[in-house]
Structure formats: C-alpha cells, structure tokens
Amino acid sequence: MTKADIVNEISKSTGIEKAAVLETIEKFMQVVKESLAEGENVYLRGFGSFIVKTRSEKTARNISKNTTIIIPEHKIPAFKPAKVFMEEVKG
C-alpha cells in the first residue's frame, strides 16, 4: 500500500478531501522525523513507537582490499509495534 492508497482510503471512509488528508499525513511524517532527529521518541498507544536506536562502534573488514575499518557509533530510526498491533497482524 502506498501513501496515495492510504490517502484514498482515508478520504473515502471519512469524506474529507484528498488534499486535506495528504497535507495531514505529510505533516504527521514531518513531525515524526523532526522528533526523531532531536532524539525524542514518538509513542502512539495501540499502534507502536518510533524510536531512535544507537548502534555501537564496530570493526568491519573490506575483503577486497584486506583492510579493517572502524564504523563509528551512530543512531538509526526504528519502529516497535504495540502488542495489539502485533496480535492483529498475526491473526
């Protein structure tokens, strides 16, 4: 399902114009991205959590050049679904 499909589905079921639904979804995604960029997690009860995980520093190998490189500690965004969400998906 794409963003356009989601907009169509919400528009059909609520009667709200597609442009308004799209603007709302875009703003939601922007707020989530900005919050995660600031290191703040986003919790949506009954759906899940958008969290920032920290990957620790590690050593990796470049096999073709036979060299070792160090990958520094970095942060990545992640999504952790709620129990209710997981149970519904599992069926």
N, CA, C and O atoms as a DFTB+ gen file, in Angstrom:
364 C
 N C O
     1  1       0.848      -1.173       0.000
     2  2       0.000       0.000       0.000
     3  2       0.892       1.235       0.000
     4  3       1.834       1.318       0.788
     5  1       0.608       2.181      -0.866
     6  2       1.400       3.403      -0.968
     7  2       0.726       4.547      -0.207
     8  3      -0.396       4.411       0.279
     9  1       1.432       5.671      -0.115
    10  2       0.858       6.838       0.548
    11  2      -0.415       7.282      -0.165
    12  3      -1.388       7.671       0.482
    13  1      -0.412       7.226      -1.497
    14  2      -1.604       7.605      -2.271
    15  2      -2.783       6.687      -1.946
    16  3      -3.920       7.150      -1.849
    17  1      -2.518       5.394      -1.777
    18  2      -3.576       4.441      -1.412
    19  2      -4.141       4.769      -0.033
    20  3      -5.350       4.694       0.183
    21  1      -3.271       5.127       0.885
    22  2      -3.711       5.481       2.235
    23  2      -4.581       6.734       2.190
    24  3      -5.629       6.792       2.834
    25  1      -4.141       7.736       1.426
    26  2      -4.920       8.974       1.287
    27  2      -6.291       8.662       0.711
    28  3      -7.295       9.158       1.222
    29  1      -6.359       7.849      -0.342
    30  2      -7.640       7.479      -0.955
    31  2      -8.541       6.764       0.038
    32  3      -9.733       7.062       0.124
    33  1      -7.982       5.823       0.787
    34  2      -8.761       5.040       1.751
    35  2      -9.338       5.935       2.850
    36  3     -10.517       5.827       3.187
    37  1      -8.508       6.816       3.406
    38  2      -8.973       7.718       4.466
    39  2     -10.011       8.690       3.925
    40  3     -11.016       8.967       4.580
    41  1      -9.762       9.202       2.731
    42  2     -10.698      10.146       2.111
    43  2     -12.061       9.502       1.888
    44  3     -13.095      10.114       2.156
    45  1     -12.058       8.263       1.394
    46  2     -13.321       7.545       1.158
    47  2     -14.086       7.288       2.452
    48  3     -15.298       7.496       2.519
    49  1     -13.369       6.834       3.476
    50  2     -14.057       6.431       4.705
    51  2     -14.483       7.618       5.574
    52  3     -15.413       7.486       6.369
    53  1     -13.824       8.771       5.441
    54  2     -14.172       9.908       6.288
    55  2     -14.909      11.023       5.557
    56  3     -15.574      11.840       6.192
    57  1     -14.802      11.068       4.237
    58  2     -15.424      12.131       3.473
    59  2     -14.603      13.414       3.420
    60  3     -15.057      14.430       2.892
    61  1     -13.400      13.363       3.967
    62  2     -12.513      14.529       3.938
    63  2     -11.823      14.569       2.573
    64  3     -11.505      13.527       2.001
    65  1     -11.595      15.782       2.056
    66  2     -10.953      15.921       0.754
    67  2      -9.555      15.309       0.760
    68  3      -8.855      15.332       1.772
    69  1      -9.165      14.761      -0.395
    70  2      -7.865      14.113      -0.513
    71  2      -6.722      15.069      -0.194
    72  3      -5.751      14.676       0.453
    73  1      -6.825      16.316      -0.640
    74  2      -5.761      17.296      -0.399
    75  2      -5.543      17.514       1.100
    76  3      -4.402      17.614       1.552
    77  1      -6.620      17.588       1.863
    78  2      -6.521      17.795       3.311
    79  2      -5.914      16.575       3.992
    80  3      -5.098      16.705       4.905
    81  1      -6.318      15.384       3.540
    82  2      -5.778      14.149       4.103
    83  2      -4.281      14.059       3.806
    84  3      -3.491      13.731       4.692
    85  1      -3.891      14.348       2.564
    86  2      -2.481      14.300       2.177
    87  2      -1.664      15.284       3.004
    88  3      -0.580      14.942       3.477
    89  1      -2.166      16.494       3.183
    90  2      -1.460      17.501       3.979
    91  2      -1.274      17.035       5.424
    92  3      -0.215      17.239       6.017
    93  1      -2.306      16.411       5.981
    94  2      -2.240      15.908       7.350
    95  2      -1.204      14.791       7.476
    96  3      -0.412      14.779       8.418
    97  1      -1.209      13.866       6.539
    98  2      -0.248      12.760       6.561
    99  2       1.175      13.287       6.412
   100  3       2.078      12.852       7.126
   101  1       1.376      14.222       5.485
   102  2       2.706      14.819       5.277
   103  2       3.191      15.505       6.551
   104  3       4.352      15.360       6.933
   105  1       2.305      16.249       7.205
   106  2       2.674      16.946       8.438
   107  2       2.997      15.947       9.543
   108  3       3.942      16.157      10.303
   109  1       2.228      14.863       9.644
   110  2       2.485      13.819      10.638
   111  2       3.888      13.244      10.441
   112  3       4.651      13.106      11.397
   113  1       4.216      12.913       9.200
   114  2       5.535      12.329       8.918
   115  2       6.643      13.326       9.226
   116  3       7.702      12.937       9.719
   117  1       6.418      14.596       8.945
   118  2       7.413      15.633       9.228
   119  2       7.651      15.758      10.735
   120  3       8.793      15.868      11.182
   121  1       6.571      15.741      11.511
   122  2       6.691      15.843      12.966
   123  2       7.438      14.636      13.527
   124  3       8.284      14.790      14.408
   125  1       7.140      13.449      13.031
   126  2       7.830      12.236      13.495
   127  2       9.321      12.341      13.164
   128  3      10.162      12.074      14.023
   129  1       9.658      12.726      11.925
   130  2      11.067      12.841      11.531
   131  2      11.805      13.870      12.378
   132  3      12.923      13.618      12.826
   133  1      11.187      15.027      12.600
   134  2      11.822      16.073      13.398
   135  2      12.033      15.625      14.842
   136  3      13.075      15.903      15.436
   137  1      11.050      14.938      15.402
   138  2      11.169      14.449      16.772
   139  2      12.305      13.450      16.893
   140  3      13.104      13.533      17.826
   141  1      12.388      12.509      15.967
   142  2      13.448      11.509      16.000
   143  2      14.813      12.150      15.783
   144  3      15.794      11.736      16.400
   145  1      14.887      13.157      14.913
   146  2      16.156      13.854      14.668
   147  2      16.649      14.560      15.933
   148  3      17.853      14.712      16.138
   149  1      15.713      14.986      16.775
   150  2      16.065      15.641      18.039
   151  2      16.293      14.627      19.158
   152  3      16.573      15.010      20.294
   153  1      16.175      13.330      18.843
   154  2      16.396      12.284      19.834
   155  2      15.186      11.975      20.684
   156  3      15.297      11.275      21.690
   157  1      14.026      12.490      20.293
   158  2      12.790      12.286      21.054
   159  2      11.969      11.169      20.401
   160  3      11.678      11.228      19.206
   161  1      11.602      10.164      21.179
   162  2      10.790       9.060      20.674
   163  2       9.335       9.487      20.523
   164  3       8.878      10.407      21.200
   165  1       8.603       8.806      19.620
   166  2       7.187       9.098      19.391
   167  2       6.390       7.853      19.750
   168  3       6.620       6.787      19.180
   169  1       5.462       7.973      20.681
   170  2       4.660       6.841      21.156
   171  2       3.214       7.001      20.720
   172  3       2.582       8.011      21.029
   173  1       2.685       6.019      20.006
   174  2       1.290       6.013      19.579
   175  2       0.619       4.790      20.207
   176  3       0.776       3.668      19.728
   177  1      -0.122       5.023      21.276
   178  2      -0.751       3.930      22.029
   179  2      -1.652       3.096      21.113
   180  3      -2.483       3.636      20.383
   181  1      -1.474       1.781      21.163
   182  2      -2.276       0.870      20.359
   183  2      -1.728       0.664      18.956
   184  3      -2.233      -0.180      18.215
   185  1      -0.698       1.424      18.576
   186  2      -0.102       1.289      17.249
   187  2       1.360       0.890      17.353
   188  3       1.763      -0.147      16.827
   189  1       2.155       1.711      18.029
   190  2       3.568       1.395      18.193
   191  2       4.380       2.627      18.534
   192  3       3.831       3.699      18.786
   193  1       5.689       2.463      18.538
   194  2       6.598       3.540      18.892
   195  2       7.656       3.721      17.813
   196  3       8.240       2.753      17.325
   197  1       7.890       4.973      17.452
   198  2       9.006       5.320      16.586
   199  2      10.128       5.711      17.538
   200  3       9.994       6.672      18.296
   201  1      11.229       4.975      17.504
   202  2      12.306       5.195      18.464
   203  2      13.637       5.401      17.749
   204  3      13.799       5.062      16.577
   205  1      14.577       5.967      18.492
   206  2      15.939       6.148      17.986
   207  2      16.822       5.135      18.697
   208  3      16.908       5.126      19.925
   209  1      17.476       4.281      17.916
   210  2      18.392       3.296      18.474
   211  2      19.818       3.744      18.214
   212  3      20.106       4.371      17.195
   213  1      20.704       3.420      19.136
   214  2      22.114       3.744      18.967
   215  2      22.870       2.469      18.637
   216  3      22.845       1.502      19.398
   217  1      23.535       2.480      17.506
   218  2      24.389       1.357      17.111
   219  2      25.788       1.643      17.613
   220  3      26.338       2.710      17.343
   221  1      26.365       0.711      18.335
   222  2      27.691       0.941      18.894
   223  2      28.774       0.842      17.821
   224  3      28.556       0.309      16.732
   225  1      29.933       1.366      18.162
   226  2      31.068       1.329      17.247
   227  2      31.459      -0.122      16.990
   228  3      31.420      -0.953      17.898
   229  1      31.835      -0.419      15.755
   230  2      32.252      -1.786      15.451
   231  2      33.343      -1.785      14.388
   232  3      33.541      -0.804      13.671
   233  1      34.034      -2.898      14.309
   234  2      35.096      -3.078      13.332
   235  2      34.559      -3.899      12.180
   236  3      33.915      -4.929      12.380
   237  1      34.831      -3.433      10.966
   238  2      34.381      -4.157       9.770
   239  2      35.601      -4.405       8.883
   240  3      36.646      -3.777       9.055
   241  1      35.452      -5.324       7.937
   242  2      36.566      -5.648       7.052
   243  2      36.184      -5.417       5.609
   244  3      35.079      -5.754       5.184
   245  1      37.105      -4.841       4.858
   246  2      36.974      -4.718       3.418
   247  2      37.741      -5.901       2.837
   248  3      38.970      -5.879       2.778
   249  1      37.030      -6.913       2.417
   250  2      37.652      -8.160       1.983
   251  2      38.506      -7.969       0.736
   252  3      39.575      -8.568       0.621
   253  1      38.046      -7.141      -0.201
   254  2      38.791      -6.978      -1.452
   255  2      40.149      -6.304      -1.232
   256  3      41.119      -6.637      -1.913
   257  1      40.227      -5.368      -0.295
   258  2      41.491      -4.678      -0.025
   259  2      42.218      -5.262       1.184
   260  3      43.344      -4.872       1.492
   261  1      41.564      -6.197       1.863
   262  2      42.104      -6.829       3.061
   263  2      42.493      -5.785       4.117
   264  3      43.580      -5.828       4.693
   265  1      41.568      -4.847       4.351
   266  2      41.796      -3.818       5.356
   267  2      40.671      -3.825       6.378
   268  3      39.581      -4.342       6.137
   269  1      40.968      -3.243       7.508
   270  2      39.985      -3.134       8.578
   271  2      39.568      -1.676       8.709
   272  3      40.408      -0.776       8.688
   273  1      38.263      -1.450       8.845
   274  2      37.773      -0.090       9.059
   275  2      36.914      -0.076      10.318
   276  3      36.339      -1.091      10.711
   277  1      36.843       1.081      10.930
   278  2      36.018       1.226      12.134
   279  2      34.773       2.024      11.757
   280  3      34.863       3.136      11.237
   281  1      33.630       1.443      12.025
   282  2      32.359       2.129      11.800
   283  2      31.989       2.790      13.123
   284  3      31.769       2.098      14.116
   285  1      31.919       4.120      13.149
   286  2      31.659       4.813      14.419
   287  2      30.236       4.585      14.929
   288  3      29.349       4.174      14.182
   289  1      30.045       4.861      16.207
   290  2      28.716       4.778      16.806
   291  2      27.781       5.730      16.062
   292  3      28.156       6.861      15.754
   293  1      26.567       5.269      15.775
   294  2      25.604       6.111      15.072
   295  2      24.185       5.757      15.492
   296  3      23.942       4.705      16.084
   297  1      23.259       6.647      15.180
   298  2      21.855       6.451      15.557
   299  2      21.034       6.105      14.324
   300  3      21.299       6.594      13.225
   301  1      20.032       5.253      14.525
   302  2      19.139       4.871      13.439
   303  2      17.688       4.930      13.935
   304  3      17.419       4.662      15.106
   305  1      16.760       5.280      13.043
   306  2      15.345       5.252      13.431
   307  2      14.825       3.812      13.379
   308  3      15.280       3.003      12.570
   309  1      13.875       3.513      14.249
   310  2      13.284       2.171      14.272
   311  2      11.818       2.284      14.664
   312  3      11.392       3.281      15.248
   313  1      11.053       1.246      14.334
   314  2       9.641       1.193      14.723
   315  2       9.412      -0.067      15.533
   316  3       9.806      -1.158      15.120
   317  1       8.778       0.081      16.680
   318  2       8.445      -1.062      17.525
   319  2       6.925      -1.130      17.630
   320  3       6.318      -0.278      18.279
   321  1       6.294      -2.133      17.001
   322  2       4.832      -2.221      17.039
   323  2       4.309      -2.560      18.435
   324  3       4.978      -3.236      19.216
   325  1       3.104      -2.078      18.732
   326  2       2.441      -2.363      20.004
   327  2       1.939      -3.803      20.002
   328  3       1.782      -4.413      18.945
   329  1       1.690      -4.338      21.189
   330  2       1.196      -5.718      21.310
   331  2      -0.097      -5.920      20.543
   332  3      -0.261      -6.927      19.854
   333  1      -1.022      -4.966      20.659
   334  2      -2.314      -5.049      19.976
   335  2      -2.099      -5.108      18.464
   336  3      -2.760      -5.878      17.767
   337  1      -1.181      -4.299      17.966
   338  2      -0.834      -4.254      16.544
   339  2      -0.297      -5.622      16.116
   340  3      -0.720      -6.168      15.097
   341  1       0.625      -6.165      16.888
   342  2       1.247      -7.461      16.560
   343  2       0.202      -8.584      16.518
   344  3       0.204      -9.420      15.614
   345  1      -0.685      -8.583      17.511
   346  2      -1.705      -9.640      17.574
   347  2      -2.646      -9.570      16.382
   348  3      -3.063     -10.601      15.854
   349  1      -2.983      -8.346      15.953
   350  2      -3.881      -8.174      14.820
   351  2      -3.216      -8.644      13.522
   352  3      -3.867      -9.254      12.674
   353  1      -1.941      -8.364      13.372
   354  2      -1.213      -8.779      12.161
   355  2      -1.036     -10.296      12.122
   356  3      -1.173     -10.918      11.069
   357  1      -0.728     -10.886      13.286
   358  2      -0.526     -12.335      13.349
   359  2      -1.801     -13.092      13.034
   360  3      -1.760     -14.210      12.521
   361  1      -2.949     -12.468      13.346
   362  2      -4.233     -13.084      13.027
   363  2      -4.599     -14.102      13.985
   364  3      -5.657     -14.719      13.857
